[in-house]
Amino acid sequence: MAEKVDLKRDVPGYRARVGVFDTLELPPRRYLQVAGHGDPNTAPAFARAIEALYPAAYRLKFLSKNELDRDYVVPPLEGVWWAADMAVFDRERNKSAWNWRLLSLIPDWIDASDAERAIAGAPRVVLGWLAEGRVVQTLHVGSFDDEGPVLARMHDEVIPESGYRMTGLHHEIYLSDFRRVPEGRRRTILRQPVIEATHAA
């Protein structure tokens, strides 16, 4: 069997630095996905989404290992977030207004039929593509509730001053397992798709 692949090491976009806002071009990628709404700290749907997504991700991993002879580290949990007013993320932090979709990256070598087999019996989990293109991202270390100032800087300063405007959905990659890592040490990539500011709306 080939060496186990670490997707967060080998796939572009899974590295970031605190205080540094990098601009990247990313290709479309496939994910296992579960969608929901509400405060991730209190909404039962959020806990159920994680409970549905992780087993599907591990079924896919073992299918790849046992049938395709390619093993890999299950990638970190990701989420895309949106609301009618994006101020609920970087200023108001009104979590009850948040919509979200939790994601688990599917390796390129796994085809759709194998992925469908992995999610059989998990009706909340679906397959889907995310095409972000150009993004701005940085690393936040600390509590999720302390992301607001970093996002405000990204949205209000870094992106417009770089000649871009926001498009698409706010994206987070949870490099730390927030079930085990203390709040002050959690490492989260904060990502925002952008387009040229002169591009037609």
C-alpha positions as CSV (number, residue, x, y, z in Angstrom):
1,M,0.0,0.0,0.0
2,A,1.2,3.5,-0.8
3,E,2.1,5.9,2.0
4,K,-0.9,7.5,3.8
5,V,-1.8,10.8,2.3
6,D,-2.3,13.9,4.5
7,L,-4.6,16.1,2.5
8,K,-4.1,19.2,4.6
9,R,-0.4,18.9,3.9
10,D,-0.7,18.1,0.2
11,V,-3.7,20.1,-1.0
12,P,-3.3,23.9,-1.5
13,G,-5.2,26.1,0.9
14,Y,-4.7,24.2,4.1
15,R,-1.9,26.4,5.4
16,A,-2.2,29.9,6.7
17,R,-0.4,32.3,9.1
18,V,-1.7,34.5,11.9
19,G,-1.8,38.2,10.9
20,V,-1.0,37.4,7.2
21,F,-3.7,37.6,4.6
22,D,-2.8,35.4,1.6
23,T,-4.5,35.5,-1.7
24,L,-4.9,32.1,-3.4
25,E,-6.5,30.6,-6.6
26,L,-8.3,27.4,-5.7
27,P,-9.9,24.8,-8.1
28,P,-13.4,23.4,-7.5
29,R,-13.4,20.7,-4.9
30,R,-15.9,18.0,-3.9
31,Y,-17.1,17.5,-0.3
32,L,-19.4,15.5,1.8
33,Q,-21.9,18.1,3.1
34,V,-24.5,18.6,5.7
35,A,-26.5,21.8,5.8
36,G,-28.4,23.5,8.7
37,H,-29.3,26.8,10.5
38,G,-28.8,28.3,13.9
39,D,-26.3,28.8,16.7
40,P,-23.6,26.1,16.5
41,N,-23.3,26.2,20.3
42,T,-26.9,25.5,21.0
43,A,-28.7,24.3,17.9
44,P,-29.3,20.5,18.1
45,A,-29.1,20.4,14.3
46,F,-25.4,21.4,14.4
47,A,-24.5,18.5,16.7
48,R,-26.5,16.1,14.6
49,A,-24.7,17.3,11.5
50,I,-21.3,16.5,12.9
51,E,-22.6,13.1,14.1
52,A,-23.7,12.4,10.5
53,L,-20.7,13.8,8.8
54,Y,-17.8,12.1,10.7
55,P,-19.0,8.5,10.2
56,A,-19.5,9.1,6.5
57,A,-16.0,10.6,6.2
58,Y,-14.5,7.6,7.9
59,R,-16.5,5.1,5.8
60,L,-15.1,6.9,2.7
61,K,-11.6,6.6,4.1
62,F,-11.8,2.9,4.8
63,L,-13.5,2.3,1.4
64,S,-10.5,4.0,-0.2
65,K,-8.0,2.1,1.9
66,N,-9.6,-1.3,1.5
67,E,-10.8,-1.2,-2.1
68,L,-8.6,1.4,-3.8
69,D,-5.4,0.7,-1.9
70,R,-5.0,4.4,-1.1
71,D,-5.1,5.5,2.6
72,Y,-5.4,9.0,3.8
73,V,-5.8,11.1,6.9
74,V,-9.4,12.2,7.2
75,P,-9.2,16.0,6.6
76,P,-10.2,18.6,9.1
77,L,-13.8,19.6,9.5
78,E,-14.8,22.6,7.4
79,G,-17.8,24.9,7.3
80,V,-19.2,27.6,5.0
81,W,-21.4,30.2,6.7
82,W,-23.8,32.8,5.5
83,A,-26.7,35.1,6.5
84,A,-28.9,37.8,5.0
85,D,-26.6,40.4,6.7
86,M,-23.0,39.5,7.0
87,A,-22.6,41.9,10.0
88,V,-24.0,39.0,12.1
89,F,-20.5,37.4,11.7
90,D,-18.0,40.2,12.2
91,R,-19.8,42.7,14.4
92,E,-23.1,41.5,15.9
93,R,-22.2,37.8,16.3
94,N,-25.9,37.0,16.2
95,K,-25.4,33.2,15.9
96,S,-29.1,32.4,15.7
97,A,-29.2,34.0,12.3
98,W,-26.4,31.9,10.9
99,N,-26.8,29.4,8.0
100,W,-24.1,26.8,7.6
101,R,-23.0,23.8,5.7
102,L,-20.4,21.5,7.2
103,L,-17.9,19.9,4.8
104,S,-15.4,17.0,4.6
105,L,-13.1,17.1,1.6
106,I,-13.2,14.1,-0.8
107,P,-9.9,13.1,-2.3
108,D,-9.6,13.5,-6.1
109,W,-9.0,9.8,-6.7
110,I,-12.4,8.8,-5.3
111,D,-15.2,8.8,-7.9
112,A,-18.8,9.8,-7.3
113,S,-20.1,6.2,-7.2
114,D,-17.7,5.3,-4.4
115,A,-18.6,8.4,-2.5
116,E,-22.3,7.7,-2.9
117,R,-21.7,4.2,-1.4
118,A,-20.0,5.8,1.6
119,I,-23.0,8.0,2.4
120,A,-25.6,5.3,1.8
121,G,-27.8,5.2,4.9
122,A,-26.8,8.8,5.9
123,P,-29.7,10.7,4.4
124,R,-28.5,14.1,5.7
125,V,-25.1,13.8,4.0
126,V,-24.9,14.8,0.4
127,L,-22.1,15.2,-2.2
128,G,-21.4,18.6,-3.6
129,W,-18.9,20.8,-5.2
130,L,-17.5,24.1,-3.9
131,A,-16.0,26.4,-6.5
132,E,-14.3,29.3,-4.7
133,G,-11.7,30.5,-7.2
134,R,-9.7,33.4,-5.8
135,V,-9.8,33.7,-2.0
136,V,-8.2,35.7,0.8
137,Q,-7.4,33.7,3.9
138,T,-5.6,33.9,7.3
139,L,-5.1,31.9,10.4
140,H,-7.0,32.7,13.7
141,V,-5.8,31.1,16.9
142,G,-8.2,31.3,19.8
143,S,-11.9,31.1,20.5
144,F,-14.4,31.2,17.7
145,D,-16.1,34.1,19.5
146,D,-12.9,36.2,19.0
147,E,-12.9,35.9,15.2
148,G,-15.0,39.1,14.8
149,P,-12.1,41.6,14.7
150,V,-10.1,39.4,12.4
151,L,-13.0,39.1,10.0
152,A,-13.8,42.8,10.2
153,R,-10.2,43.6,9.2
154,M,-10.4,41.1,6.4
155,H,-13.8,42.4,5.1
156,D,-13.3,46.1,5.7
157,E,-9.6,46.7,5.1
158,V,-7.7,43.9,3.5
159,I,-10.1,42.9,0.8
160,P,-11.1,46.4,-0.5
161,E,-7.5,47.7,-0.2
162,S,-6.3,44.8,-2.3
163,G,-8.8,45.8,-5.1
164,Y,-11.3,43.0,-4.4
165,R,-14.8,42.7,-3.1
166,M,-16.4,39.7,-1.3
167,T,-18.3,37.0,-3.2
168,G,-19.4,33.5,-2.2
169,L,-19.6,32.2,1.3
170,H,-17.4,32.7,4.4
171,H,-15.4,29.5,4.8
172,E,-13.7,28.1,7.9
173,I,-11.3,25.2,8.2
174,Y,-11.0,23.8,11.7
175,L,-7.4,22.6,12.0
176,S,-7.9,21.8,15.7
177,D,-10.5,19.4,17.0
178,F,-12.7,21.8,18.9
179,R,-14.1,18.9,21.0
180,R,-10.6,18.4,22.5
181,V,-8.5,21.5,22.1
182,P,-9.0,24.4,24.6
183,E,-10.6,27.5,23.1
184,G,-7.5,29.6,23.4
185,R,-5.4,27.2,21.3
186,R,-7.8,26.4,18.5
187,R,-6.4,27.0,15.0
188,T,-8.9,28.0,12.4
189,I,-8.3,29.1,8.8
190,L,-10.7,32.0,7.9
191,R,-11.3,32.2,4.1
192,Q,-13.3,34.6,2.0
193,P,-13.8,34.2,-1.8
194,V,-13.3,37.5,-3.7
195,I,-13.5,39.0,-7.2
196,E,-12.0,42.1,-8.7
197,A,-13.8,45.2,-7.3
198,T,-14.4,46.4,-10.9
199,H,-16.1,43.2,-11.8
200,A,-19.8,43.6,-12.6
201,A,-22.1,42.8,-9.7
